[in-house]
Each structure stands twice: as C-alpha cells, then as structure tokens.
Amino acid sequence: MSLAILCPGQGSQHARMFEGLRENERAGPILEKVSVLTGLDLNDLAPADISGQLAQNRIAQILVVGQSLALRAVLSGLPDTGLIVAGYSVGDLSAHAVAGAISIDDALSLAEARSQAMDRAAQGRGAPLGMMGVRGMSVASMEAVLSGTGVEIALVNGRDHVVVGGPVSALDVVERKALAAGAHVKRLGVMVASHTTYLKAAARDFEATLSGCNWKKPAHRLLSPIDGAAVTTKPAAVERLARQIHVRLDWASTMQALAEYGVTATLELGAGRALSTMIDEAVPGIAARAIEDFRTIDGLSRWICRFC
C-alpha cells in the first residue's frame, strides 16, 4: 500500500481552520509565523471584519500553506521517505516543504511573495479579474465557449470539470454561455486570474525570489500540479513553481499519476475535502481521506500507520 499527501490551495480557508492546532506545541512556531505574516489573531478569526479578510489573496495563501504545514508538524506515523506529495495551486509550496525540499519558514515567506507578485500583476491589468468553476462541459467544449472572450482555462480538474479565469466582464459572458449549454457554474471568491496569462508578470517576479531560496532534493516523490511530472532538481522546482502562476494546471493528470505510481490512499492536508472529492470522482480505486474525516489527530495518526 502507498500513501500520497495532497496539499490544498486557496479557497479552503475558513474561520475555524486552526481549531485543534492552536494548543499543540509542535504547531505553535508555525502558527506564530502565520500570525505575524498576516497580522491576524488565529485564536479569533470569526468576527465579520476578519472573515472578510480571509478571502484576500495574500491572507488566504499564507493561511492555507500555514495550516498544511502545521498539520504535518503534529502528525505522527508519517515516514521520513517514500511518500508521494502533490499540491494544488499554492499548495505546491506546502508540498515542497512536506517533501523536505524547502524549509517551513521559506514556504511561508514564499507564499507571501507569491501572493504579492500576483496582486501586483492583477492590478496592472487595469480591469478586475476573477475565476469561475464550470462543471458539465468537456475541455474541448469549454475551449469553444471561451474562444474570443479573453477568458482562459486555468485548471483541469476532471473530464467535465474546469476552472476558468479572466476579466470579470468577460466571465459574465462566459457564465451565460455555459449556463445555456447546461453546465453548472460557480464564481470563486478570488480577485486574480491564477494560472492564466494575465499573471505572467507575476511569474517573472516570483522566479527571481525562488532562485534565492535554499532547496534540496525531496525526501519524498514530489509531483508538479502542472502535469503530474516528478520534480527532482532545484532548476525544475524554480521553473515550475513560477510557471504554474500563469499556465494551466492539469490536476486531472496529476491524479492519474498517483494511480500510475500505485497510490492506494491519499490524505488531504488542509481544510475541507475538495481534493478528496476529486480523487473519489476521478480515481475511485484510491481511498481518499481528508483531515476533517477524523475526530482526533491520534485517530488520524493510527489510520496513517495502516499505509506506512
């Protein structure tokens, strides 16, 4: 049996995401840095004025990465080598830290630098940007709908499940067309168009930051969300972490790679179970679990021992 760790991306954050972690001494140093970087009191994320901040690009990316790394810190039973690790969008930074390629401090600092570069690039476009999930249309059909609109496919999550991004005004047009074609659409609470050419300037900025970070060969097999390919060198890591900001991510191929590597179970290391649901739909032979499926960390650690 083989276990894969999956690190979620932006959109999974919520006001209760650090419950059960705040009292754990192994998570403490990580949560302290998250609090410093965001300026938030992680003990009190519920007030309306704070909850609104959780959707901000910079805040969200730091929180998501911080939670994944804090969860990894408190888990027992995970081996030092031999796992497969993959991260969705900004979760790719979490995955690099979980795999041992970069430090926890660097992962959090890079999450901040990444989000700032993306915000600068988005603001420089001169028009509000956004993203939208679309279910019920093939990639080819979606590309036909998008033709000439200025909206691009940002993520491929399955045969009939994509996320698109672009100017908000163009998303309005695409939404009407997709609904008319019988698709289900959902606007995402983000103000950037991640994984589209609208953020190409951010990739250039972020690549320079990445190049200055310490990197070592991963202790676990580390897969890129761009296409599921293994990342084994610093040049490849720098190039792919930067490029994924402005190119389409094929998460469907990444999930298929998990099956080809013989993965029999996945653990989603973050809030929610969006990635686990995708695994259930795309690769039903893999036992997909999320943190929220377990009542206690001890129970989760016992489950991990079955696969390691």
Buried (B, 14 or more C-beta within 10 A) or exposed (E): EBBBBBBBBBBBBBBEBBEBBEEBEEBBEBBEBBBEBBEBEBEEBEEEEBEEBBBBBBBBBBBBBBBBBBBBBBBEBBEEEEBBBBBBBBBBBBBBBBBBBBBBEBBBBBBBBBBBBBBEBBEEBEEBBBBBBBBBBEBEBBBEBBEEBBBBBBBBBBEBBBBBBBBBEBBBBBBEBBEEBEBEBEEBEBBBBBBBBBBEBBBBBBBEBBEEBEBEEBBBBBBBBBBBBEBEEBEBBBBBBBBBBBBBBBBBBBBBBBBEBEBBBBBBBBBBBBBBBBBBBBBEEBBBBBBEBBEEBEEBBEBBEEBE
